[in-house]
Amino acid sequence: MTISANKHNGIRCASIHNLFTAEMAKKHNNANIIALGSRVNTLEECISFINKFRDSEFEKGRHQDRINKIE
């Protein structure tokens, strides 16, 4: 799902497996879409990942340079 989504202009999709990857996807990559595995996580875990992603903020700085290269 992540690979297919990232083929589209302006999409930065991250595959999320835990709270750490949910936070880092936003903080370091400014992801705007996340993909969650229903066979590896429970519904409750997925909800906590979504909340962590939503509540995290992009750190900019050196990470913005990476985003600029991607775009």
C-alpha positions in Angstrom: 0.0 0.0 0.0 2.8 2.4 0.9 4.7 1.8 -2.3 1.7 2.4 -4.4 0.6 5.5 -2.5 4.1 7.1 -2.8 4.0 6.9 -6.6 1.5 9.8 -6.5 2.8 13.4 -6.6 2.6 15.0 -3.2 2.1 11.8 -1.2 4.5 10.8 1.5 3.1 7.6 2.9 4.8 5.7 5.8 4.3 2.2 6.9 3.6 2.3 10.7 4.4 -0.6 13.0 4.5 1.0 16.5 4.3 4.3 18.3 7.9 5.1 17.5 7.5 4.8 13.7 4.2 6.7 13.9 6.0 9.6 15.6 9.1 9.6 13.4 7.0 9.4 10.2 5.7 12.8 11.0 8.7 14.4 12.8 11.3 13.4 10.3 9.5 12.7 7.0 6.4 14.9 7.3 4.3 11.9 6.1 0.8 12.9 5.1 -0.6 9.4 4.9 0.1 6.3 7.0 -0.4 2.6 6.2 -1.3 0.2 9.0 -1.1 -3.6 9.0 -4.3 -5.2 10.3 -2.6 -8.6 10.6 0.2 -7.4 12.7 -1.6 -4.9 15.0 -4.8 -4.8 16.9 -7.5 -2.2 16.4 -6.5 -0.5 19.7 -2.9 -0.4 18.7 -3.7 1.1 15.3 -5.9 3.8 17.0 -3.0 4.7 19.3 -0.6 4.9 16.3 -3.0 7.2 14.5 -3.3 9.4 17.5 0.5 9.6 17.9 0.9 10.4 14.3 -1.8 13.1 14.4 -0.3 14.7 17.5 3.3 14.8 16.3 4.7 17.8 14.4 7.2 18.0 11.6 10.6 19.2 12.9 11.7 20.9 9.7 15.4 21.9 9.7 17.6 19.2 8.2 14.5 17.1 7.6 13.0 19.8 5.3 16.1 19.5 3.1 15.2 15.8 2.6 11.6 16.6 1.8 12.8 19.2 -0.8 15.0 16.5 -2.5 12.0 14.1 -2.7 9.7 16.7 -4.2 
